[in-house]
Amino acid sequence: MALPSTELGLDIVHEVDEINLRVSSSVLCLVSPVFSAMLGSPMAEGEAFRARDSPRPFPITLPEDDGKVFAILANVIHHRADAIPFLPATADLLSLAGLVDKYDCAPALMPYGVLWLQRAAERREDPEYAGLLGRCNLLLFAYVLDLPMQFAQLSWDILLMHRQLLKDETEYGLELPIPPDHELLRHDLHGTYLSFVSEKSKPVNDGMRGG
């Protein structure tokens, strides 16, 4: 997003998967302590950023990030509503959860996260959002953004759709599209989830990811 340097500080160009995004360094640092540390610390990017002597945007390359999904993140934090998708695909929401976790910027995404999950809940006839894979993607998205009400509802929906998950003789029940040892999950979340289901209680509202 092109922003005048006189309004929001120096701009940065992000080159992600052949996509160039022009964003504000001030906005990035405001919503993400990771970017704040990157640009303000003795790290190589921070040193180069502070030593620049050109009015041109400062380039940062993020080769590990998905360009399309990072664009969603950038447009949300810059309040560019006309470029934000009405409802991303569940795979994109899962990738977005990974970026949110990587850059520690969940609070900035929460309002749109709630909105997207509300819209997804209305599509009960759409296999993209109502199928097991889609629901599991949405569940992990709600977990990373720390949205306990949405997490509880999705958990209950998955249980009602697949009650046999708790009846199978294997250790974890039937094979889930997202394994219990997924990198974005706490190592003990699956056991906590099964306990939650068996006791018919709701997840704690003051921080699902803590502890």
C-alpha positions as a printed Julia matrix, in Angstrom:
211×3 Matrix{Float64}:
   0.0     0.0    0.0
   1.58    3.29  -1.1
   1.63    5.76   1.79
   3.22    9.26   1.75
   6.3     9.4    3.96
   5.13   12.73   5.39
   2.07   11.06   6.94
   3.1     7.67   8.25
   6.87    7.63   8.24
   9.23    5.94   5.85
   7.8     3.32   3.54
   9.01   -0.23   3.06
   8.66   -2.47   0.01
   8.01   -6.14   0.75
   8.87   -8.58  -2.03
   6.95  -11.76  -1.3
   6.55  -14.53  -3.85
   6.93  -12.14  -6.79
   4.48   -9.68  -5.19
   5.69   -6.19  -4.24
   3.78   -4.58  -1.39
   4.43   -0.99  -0.4
   3.62   -0.59   3.28
   4.3     1.82   6.12
   7.14    0.98   8.49
   5.27    2.86  11.24
   2.19    0.67  10.84
   4.24   -2.53  10.78
   6.09   -1.58  13.94
   2.86   -0.54  15.65
   1.05   -3.85  15.13
   3.99   -6.27  15.23
   6.74   -6.43  17.87
   8.61   -8.71  15.48
   8.84   -6.02  12.79
   9.53   -3.41  15.46
  12.51   -5.44  16.65
  13.63   -6.15  13.1
  13.72   -2.48  12.09
  14.85   -1.03  15.41
  17.42   -3.54  16.58
  21.06   -4.19  15.66
  19.87   -6.92  13.27
  21.07   -6.6    9.69
  17.72   -5.27   8.45
  17.58   -2.7   11.24
  21.12   -1.46  10.62
  20.48   -1.12   6.89
  17.1     0.52   7.48
  18.57    3.2    9.75
  21.59    3.75   7.5
  19.6     4.31   4.3
  20.41    7.54   2.46
  17.77    7.39  -0.27
  14.16    8.61  -0.28
  13.2     5.45  -2.16
  11.3     2.73  -0.25
  13.51    0.35   1.7
  13.3    -3.26   0.37
  12.82   -6.28   2.61
  12.54   -9.78   1.15
  10.35  -12.38   2.87
  10.92  -15.51   0.77
   9.18  -17.89   3.2
   5.84  -16.05   3.24
   2.89  -16.55   0.9
   2.55  -13.35  -1.12
  -1.24  -13.48  -1.54
  -1.83  -14.15   2.15
   0.69  -11.54   3.3
  -1.18   -9.04   1.1
  -4.37   -9.79   3.1
  -2.46   -9.13   6.32
  -0.97   -5.89   4.97
  -4.32   -4.62   3.69
  -6.02   -5.33   7.02
  -3.44   -3.51   9.15
  -3.49   -0.56   6.72
  -7.33   -0.45   6.8
  -7.57   -0.84   3.04
 -11.09   -2.24   3.15
 -11.6    -2.25  -0.62
  -8.75   -4.76  -1.04
  -9.71   -7.12   1.81
 -11.53  -10.3    0.66
 -15.12  -10.75   1.77
 -14.32  -14.28   2.97
 -10.94  -15.92   2.27
 -10.69  -19.62   1.54
 -10.09  -21.74   4.63
  -6.6   -22.69   3.4
  -5.75  -18.99   3.15
  -7.07  -18.42   6.67
  -4.84  -21.24   7.89
  -1.84  -19.63   6.16
  -2.86  -16.27   7.61
  -2.89  -17.84  11.07
   0.71  -18.85  10.47
   1.68  -15.26   9.59
  -0.2   -13.91  12.6
   1.66  -16.31  14.85
   5.01  -15.56  13.17
   4.69  -11.78  13.44
   2.75  -11.75  16.74
  -0.02   -9.48  15.48
  -3.25  -11.25  16.5
  -4.94   -8.18  18.06
  -4.75   -6.29  14.75
  -6.53   -9.16  12.95
  -9.2    -9.95  15.57
 -12.03   -7.76  14.2
 -11.75   -9.24  10.7
 -11.2   -12.7   12.18
 -14.53  -12.52  13.99
 -16.25  -11.21  10.85
 -14.8   -13.93   8.6
 -15.76  -16.7   11.02
 -19.3   -15.31  11.24
 -19.58  -15.34   7.45
 -18.11  -18.85   7.27
 -20.67  -20.08   9.83
 -23.47  -18.94   7.53
 -22.25  -21.2    4.71
 -23.38  -24.53   6.12
 -24.07  -25.95   2.66
 -20.68  -24.99   1.26
 -18.16  -27.85   1.58
 -15.32  -25.33   1.64
 -16.47  -24.05   5.03
 -18.76  -26.83   6.28
 -16.58  -29.87   5.57
 -14.19  -31.41   8.1
 -11.03  -29.96   6.52
 -12.55  -26.49   6.28
 -13.83  -26.59   9.87
 -10.44  -27.74  11.15
  -8.75  -24.88   9.28
 -11.23  -22.44  10.81
 -10.72  -24.0   14.25
  -6.96  -23.43  14.09
  -7.51  -19.89  12.81
  -9.78  -19.14  15.79
  -7.23  -20.68  18.14
  -4.29  -18.58  16.88
  -6.34  -15.37  16.99
  -7.47  -16.29  20.53
 -11.22  -16.18  19.8
 -12.69  -18.49  22.49
 -16.37  -18.21  21.54
 -15.7   -19.05  17.9
 -13.29  -21.81  18.94
 -15.94  -23.37  21.2
 -18.62  -23.24  18.5
 -16.37  -24.77  15.85
 -15.28  -27.49  18.28
 -18.9   -28.35  19.01
 -19.81  -28.35  15.32
 -16.94  -30.72  14.53
 -18.0   -33.01  17.37
 -21.61  -33.12  16.19
 -20.5   -33.84  12.62
 -18.03  -36.56  13.59
 -19.04  -38.09  16.91
 -17.11  -41.24  16.07
 -13.86  -39.34  16.67
 -14.19  -40.17  20.38
 -15.34  -43.77  19.84
 -12.49  -45.04  17.71
 -10.03  -47.38  19.38
  -6.91  -45.58  18.17
  -5.12  -43.1   20.39
  -6.4   -39.99  18.65
  -9.56  -41.29  17.05
 -10.04  -40.98  13.29
  -7.37  -39.22  11.3
  -7.89  -35.45  11.42
  -6.88  -33.14   8.53
  -4.86  -31.12  11.06
  -2.74  -33.41  13.29
  -2.56  -32.79  17.04
   1.18  -32.0   16.75
   0.68  -29.15  14.25
   3.36  -26.47  14.68
   0.8   -23.79  15.55
  -0.79  -25.85  18.32
   0.28  -26.24  21.91
   1.63  -29.75  22.36
  -1.12  -30.65  24.84
  -4.04  -29.0   23.04
  -5.49  -32.25  21.67
  -5.71  -33.77  25.14
  -7.24  -30.55  26.45
  -9.78  -30.6   23.6
 -10.84  -34.17  24.37
 -11.21  -33.29  28.03
 -13.28  -30.24  27.1
 -15.57  -32.34  24.93
 -16.05  -35.08  27.49
 -16.85  -32.63  30.29
 -19.12  -30.52  28.05
 -17.49  -27.35  29.31
 -16.39  -24.24  27.47
 -12.76  -23.18  26.9
 -11.48  -20.57  29.32
 -12.25  -17.08  28.02
  -9.14  -15.37  29.37
  -6.54  -16.76  27.0
  -6.82  -20.15  25.31
  -3.17  -20.1   24.3
  -1.71  -19.29  27.71
  -0.2   -21.73  30.18
